[in-house]
Amino acid sequence: MKVLLVGLSVLMIILMGCKTDKSPTSVLEDPDPNGEEELLKAFRDSEEPGVVKVMSRNVYIGTNVGELLNAPSIELIPLAVAAGWSNVLQSNFSERAEALVTEIEKTLPHLIGLQEMSKFYIQSPGDFLNGNQVPATEIALDFIEILEAALATRGLDYRVVKAVENADIELPMINVQGDDILLDDIRIKDHDVILARNDVVTSNEVAVTYDARLIIDDSLGIFIPRGYVACNAQIGQISLLFANTHLESVDSIALRLSQVNQLLDAFANESLPVVLVGDFNSPATFGASYLQVLSEGYADVWIDNPLTYNSDGNTYGHKSDLRNESPNLFTRIDYIFAGPQGDPEIGEGFVLGDEVRDKTANGLWPSDHAGVVSKLTYVVP
């Protein structure tokens, strides 16, 4: 039973991420009060020498952990897991992927950092309660595959450069099939991914797991790893280093600082311009990890964004079922940081997935996060 409880704790933390339904009341906005769609067209067409367009996007696993947290007993955990899996399915990543691809189509970034790109596996019948001797391997849902297919359908030529595997956890789940009640196992693998546009040449791809990790049960050796994925990228005549990460979401400032310091140390002596993107789970402009990045000479690109109609740039807060009527974003934790190397000119930036017009046809927000995309211009050698 201890292993089951610990496993549930791990799954809850994976699913929780930085999630909360605490959000301010907001009102429906004008369909396009700031002429953003025209600005996005100009951004999309910005392809001058030296221009580099980058995006960070947490895509959201698709469920609220409340049903898991509220399981009244260990025996009901498989039911709670089944409810969580049902929420994942109802959040409909295939539909949301189309909205995410629309964001990419509107901006055509050269490089994209994606977080919470998940793969789900099912084993039926499961063997978790018999020692989980064989891990689930039948793919039930693959976010990467779905997004790649959606991109290809739109004629958008992007490729996965590299992925870092974070948590990998399996738990039992009730599965009702007609008159039959099965006890299956469901397994989730969490990834952070770099996508590159077809005209970007990449090399020296690395996926690194942080030394500091959230320990769930030391005696059983159960923990949640996180890491970063990085590559060198050649965009026209500009060479740079691009890295994507998702720092720990559990409220441990020390743990996040340890992770972000390892990330910063990895590129401390880098001669190429460095761009860091990701979900840092550290709020602007006072979070400890956020301030640590700035202390190393990085610029928070949003601060210098020349557009003024969205000064807050909030990126997190849509409700867990993604059906809040109007935007509920109330904090900024998703970033693009430009390193001091190359001293780029910081151009306009946009929050994506924060307008009612960004919702899917069936009323889903693309994610519980918004995305952020920005333009950097480097001096052509």
Salt bridges, closest charged atoms under 4 A:
ASP32 OD1 - ARG357 NH2 3.37
GLU36 OE1 - ARG357 NH2 3.15
GLU37 OE1 - LYS106 NZ 3.08
GLU37 OE2 - ARG357 NE 2.80
GLU38 OE2 - LYS41 NZ 3.31
ASP45 OD1 - ARG44 NE 3.07
GLU47 OE2 - LYS53 NZ 2.88
GLU47 OE1 - HIS110 NE2 3.52
GLU47 OE2 - ARG197 NH1 2.87
GLU98 OE1 - ARG154 NH2 3.18
GLU103 OE1 - ARG57 NE 2.81
GLU105 OE1 - ARG154 NH1 2.80
GLU116 OE2 - LYS19 NZ 2.75
ASP142 OD2 - LYS119 NZ 3.71
GLU165 OE1 - LYS189 NZ 3.68
ASP168 OD2 - ARG187 NH2 2.85
ASP199 OD2 - ARG197 NH2 2.78
ASP217 OD2 - LYS2 NZ 3.38
GLU248 OE1 - ARG226 NE 2.99
ASP251 OD1 - ARG256 NH2 3.72
ASP279 OD2 - HIS246 NE2 3.03
ASP279 OD2 - HIS369 NE2 3.63
ASP300 OD2 - ARG332 NH2 2.81
ASP334 OD1 - HIS369 ND1 2.90
GLU348 OE2 - LYS375 NZ 3.40
GLU355 OE1 - ARG357 NH1 3.88
ASP368 OD2 - LYS19 NZ 3.61
